[in-house]
Amino acid sequence: MTLTTKYRIIHRMKITAILPDELIAEIRQYTGGKNITESLSIALRAWLTSEKMKELNQKIEENPLEFDEKFSVFNLRDRR
């Protein structure tokens, strides 16, 4: 058994979930996955990314970014 094989075995989890067929079909349609596992993986990653973005937006809303008064994107471009 190679190190890569061991890594994959250790870091993967097999689960059993009871989900409606319609939900699975819709997820497969939108993700374009080759199979249910790939489709669910794509959907879960997309959901997780969305949640992280919501969290980041909330943090920025609570503590907005501030730029120096002298900041100018044109000055950055001129330096190149």
DSSP file (Angstrom, degrees, kcal/mol; ACC not computed):
  #  RESIDUE AA STRUCTURE BP1 BP2  ACC     N-H-->O    O-->H-N    N-H-->O    O-->H-N    TCO  KAPPA ALPHA  PHI   PSI    X-CA   Y-CA   Z-CA
    1    1 A M              0   0    0      0, 0.0     2,-0.1     0, 0.0     0, 0.0   0.000 360.0 360.0 360.0 127.7    0.0    0.0    0.0
    2    2 A T     >  -     0   0    0      1,-0.1     4,-2.4     4,-0.0     5,-0.2  -0.349 360.0-109.5 -83.3 166.8    1.5    3.3   -1.0
    3    3 A L  H  > S+     0   0    0      1,-0.2     4,-2.7     2,-0.2     5,-0.2   0.885 120.3  54.3 -61.0 -39.5    1.5    6.5    1.0
    4    4 A T  H  > S+     0   0    0      2,-0.2     4,-2.4     1,-0.2    -1,-0.2   0.917 108.2  48.8 -61.6 -43.4   -1.0    8.0   -1.4
    5    5 A T  H  > S+     0   0    0      1,-0.2     4,-2.3     2,-0.2    -2,-0.2   0.921 111.6  49.1 -62.9 -43.9   -3.4    5.1   -0.9
    6    6 A K  H  X S+     0   0    0     -4,-2.4     4,-2.5     1,-0.2    -2,-0.2   0.916 110.4  51.6 -61.1 -42.7   -3.1    5.3    2.8
    7    7 A Y  H  X S+     0   0    0     -4,-2.7     4,-2.2     1,-0.2    -2,-0.2   0.927 110.8  47.6 -59.8 -46.0   -3.8    9.1    2.7
    8    8 A R  H  < S+     0   0    0     -4,-2.4     4,-0.3     1,-0.2    -1,-0.2   0.888 112.8  48.4 -64.6 -39.4   -6.9    8.5    0.6
    9    9 A I  H >< S+     0   0    0     -4,-2.3     3,-0.8     1,-0.2    -1,-0.2   0.916 114.0  46.1 -67.1 -43.0   -8.2    5.8    2.9
   10   10 A I  H 3< S+     0   0    0     -4,-2.5    -2,-0.2     1,-0.2    -1,-0.2   0.859 116.0  44.5 -68.7 -36.3   -7.7    7.8    6.0
   11   11 A H  T 3< S+     0   0    0     -4,-2.2     2,-0.4    -5,-0.2    -1,-0.2   0.181  98.5  81.0-101.5  17.5   -9.2   11.0    4.7
   12   12 A R    <   -     0   0    0     -3,-0.8     2,-0.4    -4,-0.3    -4,-0.0  -0.910  59.1-158.6-118.9 151.0  -12.3    9.7    3.0
   13   13 A M        -     0   0    0     -2,-0.4     2,-0.5     2,-0.0    -3,-0.0  -0.994   8.5-147.3-132.9 132.3  -15.5    8.8    4.7
   14   14 A K        +     0   0    0     -2,-0.4     2,-0.3     2,-0.0    -2,-0.0  -0.852  27.4 179.0 -95.7 129.5  -18.3    6.5    3.5
   15   15 A I        -     0   0    0     -2,-0.5     2,-0.5     2,-0.0    -2,-0.0  -0.886  26.1-140.0-128.9 159.9  -21.7    7.5    4.7
   16   16 A T        +     0   0    0     -2,-0.3     2,-0.4     2,-0.0    -2,-0.0  -0.989  27.4 173.4-118.0 125.4  -25.3    6.4    4.2
   17   17 A A        -     0   0    0     -2,-0.5     2,-0.9     2,-0.1    -2,-0.0  -0.996  29.2-138.7-134.6 138.6  -27.9    9.1    3.7
   18   18 A I        +     0   0    0     -2,-0.4    -2,-0.0     2,-0.0     0, 0.0  -0.849  38.6 163.2 -98.3 105.9  -31.5    8.8    2.9
   19   19 A L        -     0   0    0     -2,-0.9    -2,-0.1     2,-0.0     2,-0.0  -0.931  43.4 -98.0-124.9 146.3  -32.3   11.5    0.4
   20   20 A P     >  -     0   0    0      0, 0.0     4,-2.0     0, 0.0     3,-0.4  -0.348  27.2-128.9 -62.8 141.1  -35.2   11.9   -2.0
   21   21 A D  H  > S+     0   0    0      1,-0.2     4,-2.7     2,-0.2     5,-0.2   0.862 108.9  57.4 -57.3 -37.1  -34.5   10.7   -5.5
   22   22 A E  H  > S+     0   0    0      1,-0.2     4,-2.2     2,-0.2    -1,-0.2   0.886 105.7  49.7 -63.5 -39.0  -35.8   14.0   -6.9
   23   23 A L  H  > S+     0   0    0     -3,-0.4     4,-2.5     2,-0.2    -1,-0.2   0.931 111.9  47.3 -65.2 -46.2  -33.1   15.9   -4.9
   24   24 A I  H  X S+     0   0    0     -4,-2.0     4,-2.7     1,-0.2    -2,-0.2   0.917 111.9  50.9 -61.9 -43.6  -30.3   13.6   -6.1
   25   25 A A  H  X S+     0   0    0     -4,-2.7     4,-2.1     1,-0.2    -1,-0.2   0.908 111.7  47.3 -61.4 -42.3  -31.5   13.9   -9.7
   26   26 A E  H  X S+     0   0    0     -4,-2.2     4,-2.4     2,-0.2     5,-0.2   0.905 111.8  50.0 -67.3 -41.6  -31.6   17.7   -9.5
   27   27 A I  H  X S+     0   0    0     -4,-2.5     4,-2.5     1,-0.2     5,-0.3   0.921 111.3  49.0 -62.4 -43.9  -28.2   17.9   -7.9
   28   28 A R  H  X S+     0   0    0     -4,-2.7     4,-1.9     1,-0.2     5,-0.3   0.888 111.0  51.2 -62.8 -38.2  -26.7   15.6  -10.6
   29   29 A Q  H  < S+     0   0    0     -4,-2.1    -2,-0.2    -5,-0.2    -1,-0.2   0.931 115.5  40.1 -64.5 -46.4  -28.3   17.8  -13.2
   30   30 A Y  H  < S+     0   0    0     -4,-2.4    -2,-0.2     1,-0.2    -1,-0.2   0.838 120.9  41.6 -75.4 -33.4  -26.9   21.0  -11.9
   31   31 A T  H  < S-     0   0    0     -4,-2.5    -1,-0.2    -5,-0.2    -2,-0.2   0.791  90.0-142.1 -86.4 -27.9  -23.4   19.8  -10.9
   32   32 A G     <  +     0   0    0     -4,-1.9    -3,-0.1    -5,-0.3    -4,-0.1   0.720  38.5 169.0  72.4  19.8  -22.8   17.6  -14.0
   33   33 A G        -     0   0    0     -5,-0.3    -1,-0.2    -6,-0.3    -2,-0.1  -0.257  43.7-127.4 -65.0 153.5  -21.1   15.0  -11.9
   34   34 A K  S    S-     0   0    0      1,-0.0     2,-0.3     2,-0.0    -1,-0.1   0.764  88.4  -1.8 -71.9 -25.4  -20.2   11.6  -13.3
   35   35 A N  S  > S-     0   0    0      1,-0.1     4,-2.4    -7,-0.0     5,-0.2  -0.881  87.0 -85.5-152.9-179.6  -22.0    9.9  -10.5
   36   36 A I  H  > S+     0   0    0     -2,-0.3     4,-2.9     2,-0.2     5,-0.3   0.912 122.8  52.6 -64.0 -43.3  -23.8   10.6   -7.2
   37   37 A T  H  > S+     0   0    0      1,-0.2     4,-2.3     2,-0.2    -1,-0.2   0.944 113.0  43.1 -59.4 -49.5  -20.6   10.8   -5.1
   38   38 A E  H  > S+     0   0    0      1,-0.2     4,-2.5     2,-0.2    -1,-0.2   0.907 114.2  51.7 -63.8 -41.3  -19.0   13.3   -7.4
   39   39 A S  H  X S+     0   0    0     -4,-2.4     4,-2.4     1,-0.2    -2,-0.2   0.918 111.9  45.4 -62.2 -44.9  -22.3   15.3   -7.7
   40   40 A L  H  X S+     0   0    0     -4,-2.9     4,-2.8     2,-0.2     5,-0.2   0.880 111.9  52.7 -66.9 -37.6  -22.7   15.5   -3.9
   41   41 A S  H  X S+     0   0    0     -4,-2.3     4,-2.2    -5,-0.3    -2,-0.2   0.925 111.2  46.2 -63.4 -44.9  -19.1   16.4   -3.5
   42   42 A I  H  X S+     0   0    0     -4,-2.5     4,-2.3     2,-0.2    -2,-0.2   0.930 114.7  47.7 -61.5 -46.7  -19.4   19.3   -6.0
   43   43 A A  H  X S+     0   0    0     -4,-2.4     4,-2.4     1,-0.2    -2,-0.2   0.904 112.4  48.2 -64.1 -42.3  -22.7   20.5   -4.4
   44   44 A L  H  X S+     0   0    0     -4,-2.8     4,-2.6     2,-0.2    -1,-0.2   0.890 111.5  49.8 -67.4 -39.0  -21.3   20.4   -0.9
   45   45 A R  H  X S+     0   0    0     -4,-2.2     4,-2.6    -5,-0.2    -2,-0.2   0.922 111.7  48.9 -64.0 -42.5  -18.1   22.2   -1.9
   46   46 A A  H  X S+     0   0    0     -4,-2.3     4,-2.2     2,-0.2    -2,-0.2   0.912 112.5  48.0 -63.1 -42.5  -20.2   24.9   -3.6
   47   47 A W  H  X S+     0   0    0     -4,-2.4     4,-2.5     2,-0.2    -2,-0.2   0.924 111.7  49.9 -63.6 -44.0  -22.5   25.2   -0.5
   48   48 A L  H  X S+     0   0    0     -4,-2.6     4,-2.3     1,-0.2    -2,-0.2   0.908 110.2  50.1 -62.8 -42.5  -19.4   25.5    1.8
   49   49 A T  H  X S+     0   0    0     -4,-2.6     4,-2.2     1,-0.2    -1,-0.2   0.912 110.5  51.0 -60.4 -43.0  -17.9   28.2   -0.4
   50   50 A S  H  X S+     0   0    0     -4,-2.2     4,-2.2     1,-0.2    -2,-0.2   0.909 110.1  48.6 -61.7 -43.5  -21.1   30.1   -0.3
   51   51 A E  H  X S+     0   0    0     -4,-2.5     4,-2.2     1,-0.2    -1,-0.2   0.891 110.3  51.1 -65.2 -39.5  -21.3   29.9    3.5
   52   52 A K  H  X S+     0   0    0     -4,-2.3     4,-2.4     2,-0.2    -1,-0.2   0.886 109.7  50.7 -64.8 -38.3  -17.7   31.0    3.8
   53   53 A M  H  X S+     0   0    0     -4,-2.2     4,-2.8     2,-0.2    -2,-0.2   0.906 109.1  50.9 -65.3 -41.5  -18.5   34.0    1.6
   54   54 A K  H  X S+     0   0    0     -4,-2.2     4,-2.2     2,-0.2    -2,-0.2   0.918 111.3  48.7 -60.3 -43.3  -21.6   34.9    3.7
   55   55 A E  H  X S+     0   0    0     -4,-2.2     4,-2.1     2,-0.2    -2,-0.2   0.913 112.4  47.7 -63.2 -44.1  -19.4   34.8    6.8
   56   56 A L  H  X S+     0   0    0     -4,-2.4     4,-2.4     1,-0.2    -2,-0.2   0.914 111.0  51.0 -64.6 -43.1  -16.7   37.0    5.2
   57   57 A N  H  X S+     0   0    0     -4,-2.8     4,-2.3     1,-0.2    -1,-0.2   0.881 109.0  51.8 -61.6 -38.2  -19.3   39.5    4.0
   58   58 A Q  H  X S+     0   0    0     -4,-2.2     4,-2.1     2,-0.2    -1,-0.2   0.911 109.8  49.0 -64.0 -42.9  -20.8   39.6    7.5
   59   59 A K  H  X S+     0   0    0     -4,-2.1     4,-2.0     1,-0.2    -2,-0.2   0.902 112.8  47.2 -63.7 -41.3  -17.3   40.3    9.0
   60   60 A I  H  < S+     0   0    0     -4,-2.4    -1,-0.2     2,-0.2    -2,-0.2   0.870 110.1  53.1 -68.9 -36.0  -16.7   43.1    6.4
   61   61 A E  H  < S+     0   0    0     -4,-2.3    -2,-0.2     1,-0.2    -1,-0.2   0.902 112.7  44.3 -64.0 -40.4  -20.1   44.5    7.1
   62   62 A E  H  < S+     0   0    0     -4,-2.1    -2,-0.2     1,-0.3    -1,-0.2   0.825 132.1  21.5 -72.4 -32.4  -19.3   44.7   10.8
   63   63 A N  S  < S-     0   0    0     -4,-2.0    -1,-0.3    -5,-0.2    -2,-0.1  -0.688  89.1-153.2-137.9  80.9  -15.9   46.1   10.2
   64   64 A P        -     0   0    0      0, 0.0     2,-0.2     0, 0.0    -3,-0.1  -0.106  23.5-103.3 -60.3 151.4  -15.7   47.7    6.8
   65   65 A L        -     0   0    0     -5,-0.0     2,-0.4     1,-0.0    -5,-0.0  -0.472  35.8-156.0 -69.6 143.2  -12.4   48.0    4.9
   66   66 A E        -     0   0    0     -2,-0.2     2,-0.4     0, 0.0    -1,-0.0  -0.984   2.0-155.2-125.5 136.9  -10.9   51.4    4.9
   67   67 A F        -     0   0    0     -2,-0.4     2,-0.0     4,-0.1    -2,-0.0  -0.844  28.6-102.0-110.0 147.0   -8.5   52.8    2.4
   68   68 A D    >   -     0   0    0     -2,-0.4     3,-1.8     1,-0.1    -1,-0.0  -0.353  31.3-121.4 -60.4 143.3   -5.9   55.5    2.8
   69   69 A E  T 3  S+     0   0    0      1,-0.3    -1,-0.1     3,-0.0    -2,-0.0   0.804 113.9  53.7 -58.8 -29.6   -7.0   58.8    1.4
   70   70 A K  T 3  S+     0   0    0      2,-0.0    -1,-0.3     0, 0.0     2,-0.1   0.532  82.5 118.5 -83.8  -6.3   -4.0   58.8   -0.9
   71   71 A F    <   +     0   0    0     -3,-1.8     2,-0.3     4,-0.0     3,-0.1  -0.370  35.3 167.6 -65.4 135.2   -4.7   55.4   -2.3
   72   72 A S     >  -     0   0    0      1,-0.1     4,-1.4    -2,-0.1     3,-0.4  -0.957  37.3-147.3-149.6 130.6   -5.4   55.3   -6.0
   73   73 A V  H  > S+     0   0    0     -2,-0.3     4,-2.0     1,-0.2     5,-0.1   0.820 103.0  61.5 -64.8 -29.4   -5.6   52.3   -8.3
   74   74 A F  H  > S+     0   0    0      1,-0.2     4,-1.9     2,-0.2    -1,-0.2   0.867 100.1  53.2 -66.5 -35.5   -4.1   54.5  -11.0
   75   75 A N  H  > S+     0   0    0     -3,-0.4     4,-1.1     2,-0.2    -1,-0.2   0.884 107.7  51.7 -65.1 -38.1   -0.9   55.0   -8.9
   76   76 A L  H  < S+     0   0    0     -4,-1.4     4,-0.5     1,-0.2     3,-0.5   0.912 109.9  48.9 -63.8 -41.8   -0.6   51.2   -8.6
   77   77 A R  H >< S+     0   0    0     -4,-2.0     3,-1.0     1,-0.2    -1,-0.2   0.861 105.9  57.2 -66.3 -36.0   -0.9   50.8  -12.4
   78   78 A D  H 3< S+     0   0    0     -4,-1.9    -1,-0.2     1,-0.2    -2,-0.2   0.775  96.8  64.2 -67.2 -26.0    1.7   53.5  -13.0
   79   79 A R  T 3<        0   0    0     -4,-1.1    -1,-0.2    -3,-0.5    -2,-0.2   0.711 360.0 360.0 -71.6 -20.8    4.3   51.6  -10.9
   80   80 A R    <         0   0    0     -3,-1.0    -1,-0.3    -4,-0.5    -2,-0.1   0.504 360.0 360.0 -69.3 360.0    4.4   48.6  -13.3
